Amino acid sequence: MYIMCNDEIRVIGNGPPEDTSSKLFLDAILKETLHKGIKEKIKYYGIWDNNYRSSKFVTTFSNFGENKFIDGIPTKVTTVIFGDRLGYLFTIEGKPKVIEIQNQLIADENKAYFSHLWKIAKP
């Protein structure tokens, strides 16, 4: 994934994937994205399933910004929103996958969805 200069990165995910290779892949992509974000002074906001509140995977990201939690996020896909881009990170048959979309309308719609979830999520 490539990050353009933006001021925020938003992540929505239910938690780390089950299999080790996908977890390592997701962890590497998110950490690379966030490290680049720190250099460019980009703010991080993450919404995760409450079941993963104490997960080392999720708490790692609190070093980059702020996490909030919601019970029962109904997704197995982690969504990363940054600027006019969206990244969907997921696993199919044990193989990690990424879909990246560059479209301002779709990014703005997902930012609105994120803002709604952020209001109801708990620190």
N, CA, C and O of each residue as an XYZ file, in Angstrom:
492
protein
N       0.837     -1.173      0.000
C       0.000      0.000      0.000
C       0.879      1.231      0.000
O       1.977      1.221      0.557
N       0.405      2.276     -0.614
C       1.150      3.518     -0.685
C       0.346      4.605      0.000
O      -0.857      4.727     -0.229
N       0.997      5.394      0.835
C       0.325      6.497      1.516
C       0.744      7.808      0.895
O       1.934      8.088      0.747
N      -0.233      8.604      0.536
C       0.059      9.962      0.103
C       0.062     10.841      1.343
O      -0.370     10.394      2.405
N       0.525     12.049      1.243
C       0.526     12.956      2.392
C      -0.912     13.283      2.764
O      -1.631     13.912      1.989
N      -1.316     12.871      3.911
C      -2.642     13.116      4.450
C      -2.460     13.482      5.916
O      -1.345     13.461      6.438
N      -3.546     13.813      6.563
C      -3.394     14.161      7.959
C      -3.900     13.083      8.903
O      -3.668     13.173     10.109
N      -4.592     12.056      8.385
C      -5.127     11.016      9.264
C      -5.136      9.646      8.583
O      -5.302      9.528      7.369
N      -4.952      8.622      9.410
C      -5.145      7.233      8.999
C      -6.202      6.671      9.935
O      -6.082      6.777     11.156
N      -7.232      6.074      9.361
C      -8.293      5.463     10.162
C      -8.315      3.969      9.862
O      -8.216      3.558      8.705
N      -8.445      3.154     10.919
C      -8.463      1.704     10.762
C      -9.696      1.148     11.458
O     -10.005      1.526     12.588
N     -10.402      0.245     10.774
C     -11.521     -0.483     11.369
C     -11.212     -1.964     11.200
O     -10.981     -2.432     10.085
N     -11.209     -2.703     12.311
C     -10.952     -4.133     12.221
C     -11.517     -4.868     13.411
O     -11.641     -4.300     14.496
N     -11.864     -6.140     13.217
C     -12.385     -6.874     14.361
C     -11.262     -7.446     15.205
O     -11.494     -7.809     16.358
N     -10.047     -7.539     14.666
C      -8.898     -8.043     15.410
C      -7.933     -8.739     14.478
O      -8.149     -8.783     13.267
N      -6.864     -9.284     15.043
C      -5.870     -9.949     14.197
C      -6.442    -11.210     13.554
O      -7.318    -11.854     14.130
N      -5.950    -11.573     12.353
C      -6.407    -12.805     11.716
C      -5.991    -14.035     12.526
O      -5.114    -13.965     13.387
N      -6.630    -15.138     12.232
C      -6.366    -16.380     12.967
C      -5.019    -17.006     12.607
O      -4.277    -17.426     13.496
N      -4.700    -17.072     11.321
C      -3.493    -17.791     10.925
C      -2.263    -16.881     11.029
O      -2.351    -15.668     10.842
N      -1.129    -17.494     11.328
C       0.109    -16.764     11.599
C       0.603    -15.961     10.412
O       1.007    -14.811     10.588
N       0.588    -16.519      9.209
C       1.124    -15.796      8.055
C       0.310    -14.545      7.762
O       0.876    -13.498      7.447
N      -1.014    -14.642      7.863
C      -1.858    -13.473      7.610
C      -1.685    -12.427      8.706
O      -1.688    -11.226      8.439
N      -1.534    -12.901      9.943
C      -1.315    -11.966     11.053
C      -0.006    -11.195     10.844
O       0.037     -9.978     11.027
N       1.044    -11.897     10.467
C       2.336    -11.236     10.217
C       2.247    -10.257      9.056
O       2.818     -9.167      9.107
N       1.524    -10.652      8.006
C       1.349     -9.792      6.839
C       0.592     -8.517      7.217
O       1.029     -7.413      6.891
N      -0.537     -8.670      7.899
C      -1.340     -7.526      8.309
C      -0.555     -6.628      9.253
O      -0.564     -5.405      9.113
N       0.117     -7.238     10.207
C       0.928     -6.495     11.175
C       2.000     -5.675     10.451
O       2.208     -4.505     10.772
N       2.676     -6.283      9.484
C       3.744     -5.591      8.749
C       3.192     -4.418      7.947
O       3.775     -3.334      7.957
N       2.075     -4.623      7.252
C       1.493     -3.544      6.447
C       1.033     -2.391      7.331
O       1.312     -1.230      7.034
N       0.333     -2.707      8.413
C      -0.157     -1.639      9.281
C       0.989     -0.901      9.963
O       0.951      0.325     10.072
N       2.005     -1.625     10.422
C       3.137     -0.956     11.064
C       3.889     -0.070     10.084
O       4.283      1.043     10.433
N       4.093     -0.551      8.860
C       4.780      0.254      7.847
C       3.976      1.523      7.560
O       4.529      2.619      7.469
N       2.671      1.354      7.422
C       1.796      2.494      7.169
C       1.873      3.500      8.314
O       1.983      4.705      8.083
N       1.816      3.003      9.540
C       1.826      3.893     10.693
C       3.187      4.543     10.915
O       3.253      5.717     11.277
N       4.267      3.805     10.706
C       5.607      4.393     10.843
C       5.786      5.536      9.846
O       6.319      6.590     10.194
N       5.344      5.327      8.621
C       5.406      6.391      7.622
C       4.539      7.558      8.079
O       4.894      8.721      7.892
N       3.405      7.234      8.675
C       2.509      8.272      9.179
C       3.148      9.117     10.267
O       2.934     10.328     10.310
N       3.924      8.503     11.143
C       4.598      9.249     12.211
C       5.590     10.237     11.604
O       5.658     11.392     12.023
N       6.350      9.783     10.626
C       7.335     10.659      9.975
C       6.663     11.861      9.332
O       7.228     12.954      9.309
N       5.462     11.664      8.812
C       4.754     12.740      8.132
C       3.731     13.412      9.050
O       2.894     14.191      8.594
N       3.807     13.099     10.361
C       2.912     13.668     11.375
C       1.430     13.400     11.064
O       0.577     14.277     11.197
N       1.165     12.180     10.651
C      -0.198     11.761     10.374
C      -0.791     11.161     11.652
O      -0.132     10.385     12.344
N      -2.022     11.522     11.953
C      -2.695     11.018     13.152
C      -3.336      9.662     12.848
O      -3.874      9.445     11.762
N      -3.269      8.749     13.834
C      -3.868      7.417     13.712
C      -5.081      7.314     14.619
O      -5.039      7.745     15.771
N      -6.171      6.739     14.098
C      -7.359      6.419     14.872
C      -7.790      5.014     14.490
O      -7.946      4.713     13.306
N      -7.986      4.145     15.485
C      -8.383      2.772     15.210
C      -9.620      2.369     15.975
O      -9.776      2.710     17.147
N     -10.498      1.644     15.314
C     -11.684      1.069     15.951
C     -11.567     -0.439     15.801
O     -11.436     -0.963     14.695
N     -11.617     -1.124     16.937
C     -11.432     -2.572     16.973
C     -12.553     -3.223     17.770
O     -13.221     -2.568     18.570
N     -12.753     -4.514     17.546
C     -13.704     -5.271     18.342
C     -13.237     -5.308     19.788
O     -12.047     -5.475     20.059
N     -14.163     -5.155     20.704
C     -13.849     -5.108     22.135
C     -13.149     -6.373     22.631
O     -12.411     -6.315     23.614
N     -13.362     -7.504     21.977
C     -12.707     -8.754     22.382
C     -11.185     -8.668     22.273
O     -10.472     -9.450     22.900
N     -10.690     -7.723     21.482
C      -9.246     -7.613     21.254
C      -8.617     -6.426     21.985
O      -7.502     -6.011     21.667
N      -9.337     -5.889     22.961
C      -8.860     -4.735     23.732
C      -7.471     -4.978     24.325
O      -6.638     -4.071     24.325
N      -7.211     -6.169     24.823
C      -5.924     -6.482     25.463
C      -4.941     -7.169     24.523
O      -3.846     -7.542     24.943
N      -5.309     -7.337     23.280
C      -4.454     -8.012     22.322
C      -3.186     -7.205     22.070
O      -3.239     -5.993     21.862
N      -2.044     -7.893     22.093
C      -0.771     -7.222     21.806
C      -0.807     -6.598     20.410
O      -0.272     -5.511     20.195
N      -1.435     -7.288     19.476
C      -1.577     -6.802     18.108
C      -2.244     -5.424     18.087
O      -1.747     -4.499     17.444
N      -3.365     -5.292     18.791
C      -4.121     -4.033     18.791
C      -3.444     -2.975     19.657
O      -3.376     -1.812     19.260
N      -2.946     -3.352     20.822
C      -2.331     -2.352     21.704
C      -1.066     -1.759     21.098
O      -0.692     -0.637     21.440
N      -0.403     -2.483     20.210
C       0.759     -1.935     19.505
C       0.406     -0.626     18.825
O       1.217      0.300     18.799
N      -0.797     -0.540     18.272
C      -1.189      0.638     17.512
C      -1.503      1.845     18.394
O      -1.566      2.969     17.896
N      -1.701      1.628     19.704
C      -1.934      2.773     20.586
C      -0.692      3.653     20.680
O      -0.790      4.817     21.068
N       0.476      3.111     20.329
C       1.702      3.915     20.288
C       1.657      4.964     19.179
O       2.407      5.939     19.221
N       0.788      4.773     18.191
C       0.725      5.659     17.039
C      -0.405      6.676     17.137
O      -0.423      7.658     16.396
N      -1.347      6.447     18.046
C      -2.498      7.343     18.146
C      -3.503      6.781     19.126
O      -3.141      6.371     20.228
N      -4.761      6.760     18.732
C      -5.833      6.390     19.655
C      -6.652      5.223     19.121
O      -7.014      5.189     17.945
N      -6.939      4.262     20.007
C      -7.827      3.148     19.702
C      -9.120      3.311     20.484
O      -9.116      3.796     21.616
N     -10.222      2.904     19.875
C     -11.501      2.778     20.563
C     -12.053      1.399     20.225
O     -11.568      0.720     19.320
N     -13.092      0.997     20.984
C     -13.582     -0.374     20.871
C     -15.103     -0.425     20.816
O     -15.797      0.384     21.432
N     -15.600     -1.401     20.061
C     -17.029     -1.664     19.912
C     -17.238     -3.162     20.040
O     -16.426     -3.950     19.555
N     -18.329     -3.558     20.694
C     -18.663     -4.983     20.777
C     -19.169     -5.488     19.435
O     -19.990     -4.844     18.782
N     -18.667     -6.650     19.036
C     -19.210     -7.385     17.896
C     -19.088     -6.722     16.537
O     -20.057     -6.703     15.778
N     -17.931     -6.182     16.210
C     -17.765     -5.633     14.856
C     -17.938     -6.794     13.867
O     -17.176     -7.760     13.899
N     -18.937     -6.692     12.994
C     -19.260     -7.813     12.103
C     -18.428     -7.822     10.819
O     -18.969     -7.684      9.722
N     -17.118     -7.986     10.960
C     -16.283     -8.009      9.773
C     -15.048     -8.862     10.001
O     -14.552     -8.966     11.123
N     -14.567     -9.459      8.958
C     -13.297    -10.181      9.002
C     -12.277     -9.477      8.113
O     -11.209    -10.015      7.818
N     -12.631     -8.257      7.693
C     -11.781     -7.455      6.826
C     -11.341     -6.217      7.600
O     -12.170     -5.524      8.190
N     -10.052     -5.940      7.599
C      -9.560     -4.707      8.201
C      -9.575     -3.633      7.129
O      -9.060     -3.830      6.029
N     -10.172     -2.493      7.460
C     -10.274     -1.375      6.534
C      -9.309     -0.287      6.976
O      -9.295      0.096      8.146
N      -8.505      0.209      6.052
C      -7.583      1.304      6.320
C      -7.986      2.447      5.395
O      -8.019      2.285      4.175
N      -8.296      3.611      5.986
C      -8.741      4.773      5.222
C      -7.677      5.850      5.352
O      -7.303      6.220      6.465
N      -7.184      6.358      4.223
C      -6.169      7.406      4.251
C      -6.291      8.254      2.995
O      -6.139      7.761      1.877
N      -6.569      9.543      3.198
C      -6.716     10.443      2.058
C      -7.829     10.005      1.143
O      -8.961      9.806      1.584
N      -7.520      9.854     -0.132
C      -8.514      9.424     -1.109
C      -8.414      7.926     -1.390
O      -8.879      7.444     -2.423
N      -7.802      7.199     -0.460
C      -7.565      5.759     -0.659
C      -8.176      4.933      0.466
O      -8.331      5.382      1.602
N      -8.511      3.707      0.092
C      -9.008      2.702      1.027
C      -8.219      1.443      0.803
O      -7.955      1.069     -0.340
N      -7.836      0.780      1.872
C      -7.213     -0.520      1.768
C      -8.048     -1.525      2.533
O      -8.420     -1.282      3.681
N      -8.343     -2.647      1.910
C      -9.042     -3.743      2.569
C      -8.047     -4.880      2.712
O      -7.514     -5.370      1.716
N      -7.791     -5.307      3.954
C      -6.833     -6.369      4.236
C      -7.594     -7.554      4.818
O      -8.336     -7.405      5.788
N      -7.407     -8.736      4.220
C      -8.165     -9.905      4.640
C      -7.432    -11.167      4.227
O      -6.393    -11.114      3.568
N      -7.990    -12.307      4.627
C      -7.397    -13.603      4.324
C      -8.433    -14.489      3.631
O      -9.586    -14.563      4.055
N      -8.007    -15.155      2.568
C      -8.840    -16.154      1.903
C      -8.020    -17.436      1.822
O      -6.916    -17.448      1.278
N      -8.571    -18.507      2.367
C      -7.915    -19.819      2.365
C      -6.475    -19.733      2.865
O      -5.571    -20.339      2.291
N      -6.275    -18.971      3.942
C      -4.957    -18.866      4.561
C      -3.976    -17.960      3.842
O      -2.814    -17.878      4.241
N      -4.415    -17.273      2.786
C      -3.528    -16.394      2.033
C      -3.956    -14.939      2.245
O      -5.111    -14.589      2.005
N      -3.024    -14.095      2.696
C      -3.361    -12.682      2.910
C      -3.582    -11.957      1.586
O      -2.883    -12.198      0.602
N      -4.566    -11.069      1.585
C      -4.923    -10.303      0.392
C      -5.081     -8.830      0.750
O      -5.407     -8.489      1.887
N      -4.847     -7.962     -0.230
C      -5.079     -6.522     -0.078
C      -5.786     -6.025     -1.324
O      -5.389     -6.329     -2.449
N      -6.837     -5.257     -1.103
C      -7.482     -4.540     -2.195
C      -7.340     -3.060     -1.872
O      -7.726     -2.615     -0.791
N      -6.791     -2.306     -2.803
C      -6.641     -0.867     -2.598
C      -7.493     -0.138     -3.627
O      -7.462     -0.450     -4.817
N      -8.252      0.834     -3.145
C      -9.120      1.634     -4.008
C      -8.721      3.093     -3.849
O      -8.584      3.588     -2.731
N      -8.539      3.773     -4.960
C      -8.280      5.207     -4.917
C      -9.473      5.902     -5.547
O      -9.634      5.913     -6.768
N     -10.310      6.485     -4.689
C     -11.512      7.160     -5.152
C     -11.987      8.077     -4.030
O     -12.290      7.610     -2.932
N     -12.053      9.364     -4.296
C     -12.394     10.330     -3.254
C     -13.790     10.099     -2.677
O     -13.973     10.176     -1.462
N     -14.781      9.815     -3.535
C     -16.143      9.592     -3.053
C     -16.206      8.402     -2.094
O     -16.785      8.498     -1.012
N     -15.609      7.288     -2.498
C     -15.629      6.091     -1.655
C     -14.861      6.342     -0.353
O     -15.303      5.913      0.713
N     -13.734      7.021     -0.428
C     -12.969      7.344      0.781
C     -13.791      8.237      1.713
O     -13.834      8.001      2.921
N     -14.440      9.257      1.160
C     -15.255     10.159      1.979
C     -16.418      9.429      2.632
O     -16.729      9.687      3.794
N     -17.063      8.524      1.911
C     -18.165      7.748      2.478
C     -17.674      6.870      3.644
O     -18.342      6.759      4.672
N     -16.514      6.258      3.466
C     -15.960      5.428      4.535
C     -15.504      6.263      5.718
O     -15.594      5.808      6.859
N     -15.019      7.469      5.476
C     -14.661      8.383      6.578
C     -15.905      8.760      7.376
O     -15.849      8.854      8.602
N     -17.032      8.977      6.688
C     -18.290      9.290      7.373
C     -18.742      8.104      8.230
O     -19.175      8.281      9.368
N     -18.638      6.903      7.675
C     -18.974      5.680      8.418
C     -18.066      5.544      9.640
O     -18.530      5.227     10.735
N     -16.771      5.786      9.442
C     -15.813      5.721     10.545
C     -16.192      6.733     11.628
O     -16.189      6.394     12.811
N     -16.515      7.966     11.242
C     -16.878      9.010     12.211
C     -18.086      8.603     13.044
O     -18.142      8.866     14.245
N     -19.052      7.958     12.395
C     -20.234      7.479     13.121
C     -19.836      6.417     14.145
O     -20.254      6.476     15.301
N     -19.033      5.455     13.720
C     -18.575      4.408     14.642
C     -17.736      5.008     15.776
O     -17.858      4.588     16.926
N     -16.883      5.989     15.452
C     -16.005      6.606     16.445
C     -16.831      7.239     17.575
O     -16.431      7.193     18.739
N     -17.988      7.832     17.227
C     -18.838      8.470     18.233
C     -19.428      7.460     19.211
O     -19.626      7.777     20.384
N     -19.709      6.250     18.740
C     -20.333      5.258     19.623
C     -19.317      4.301     20.255
O     -19.654      3.570     21.186
N     -18.088      4.301     19.758
C     -17.039      3.411     20.313
C     -16.589      3.935     21.667
O     -16.731      5.119     21.972
N     -16.045      3.036     22.470
C     -15.566      3.372     23.819
C     -14.039      3.312     23.875
O     -13.415      2.440     23.270
N     -13.445      4.264     24.621
C     -11.958      4.223     24.785
C     -11.500      2.976     25.516
O     -10.302      2.792     25.731
